C-alpha cells in the first residue's frame, strides 16, 4: 500500500545530510564540549560552529543562541525565566488564546504562582491583532508572547508590528517560531523579537534539540540549574550531535527556502482545490493567504475528524485531527474554538501538513481516496442519527 505522510507539523524526517553531519558526534567525536582536552575541544568547536550558523540564519549574535532540549523547553525557559527574573518589576503577561500548549500550560502554571495572564482573542482566521495586544498591555506587563505561525491552522501573525509596540512600551516580546522556522524568513531585528523558540524536529533536524534566542541584555532565570553550560543559561551537558544536526538543517533550509515555499504552496493549493471540487460541505480553517505554505486545515461537515483520520490511515495517509481526544470524549481544538468555529465543524477538522518529500502523486492519491471515505462516514453518521 502507498504510504503518504501529511503530518509534517507534528514532526519531520531527519534529512540525510543532517544525519550524516551528526553521526561522527556519536562515535569518534563524542567528547564533552566542557572538557579541556582535545576530545572536548573538538566537540566545543563543532558546538560553536553550530551556534554561529544558527545565529547567522536569524540575524543574531552567537552569544544570543542557547541550545535547549526542545521547542517546549525554549517556551518554558522564556516564559518562566523572564517571569522569575522580572517578578519585582511586574507580574502581568500577555499571550493569545491560540498558542501551543507549551506556552498556554506554562502560563497556567505561572497563574498558579502569583502571575496574571491576559489571553488575547483572535479573529475568525486565528490571527492576533496588534491592537488587541496594545489594549491588553498594562503598566505591570513584563512579557508578551505571541506565536509566529499557528501549528493547527497555519495562520501567520503580524509579529513585527506586535514586537514594535512592545518595544515602544518597554515590554519584552517572545515569539514561538517553532512552526514558521525554515518556512518563512526570520530575522530577529526585522521582527522586533527579544526571545524566540525553535525546534529541531520540525525542520528536518533531530528530536531532542531546540534553540532559545535571547537578545543580549534580556534577563531570565534558567530552568535547569547545575553546571555552567551555555553560559550559565541552561545547565546540562550539551547535546553536540543535536546542535550540529540543528545547524545543518538550518543551512539546508536557508539554501532552498524559496523553492520549498513554492513547492509546498503548490501542493497545498492542489490539495485544497481537489478537496473543494470533489467533496461538498468542506470549510477551510485559517487565513486564506497569510498562512504557512504547507498547512491545510479543513472541516468536513457531518463527520468526526478522528474517524476520517483513522480511515485515511487505513489507506496509508497520515494526517492529524483538529481535535484532541480527552478522557474518551472529543474536545474541539482550543484554536478552532478561539476562532469561533462552531463545535460541529471544529470536531470535523483535519490538518494536512505537507513537507519536502511530498509529491503531486501523494496529493492525487489522497484526493483519490478521500471522497469515498467522506461519503461512507457521512452515510454512517446519518444512519446513527
Ligand atoms: N510550539 C509549537 C507552535 C509547536 O507546534 C510545537 C510542537 O508541536 C512546540 C512548540 C513544541 O515543540 P517540541 O516538540 O520541540 O517540544
Boltz pocket constraint, residues with backbone or C-beta under 6 A from the ligand:
constraints:
  - pocket:
      binder: B
      contacts: [[A, 9], [A, 10], [A, 69], [A, 70], [A, 71], [A, 72], [A, 73], [A, 75], [A, 100], [A, 102], [A, 147], [A, 149], [A, 150], [A, 151], [A, 176], [A, 178], [A, 179], [A, 198], [A, 199], [A, 200], [A, 201], [A, 209], [A, 210]]
      max_distance: 6.0
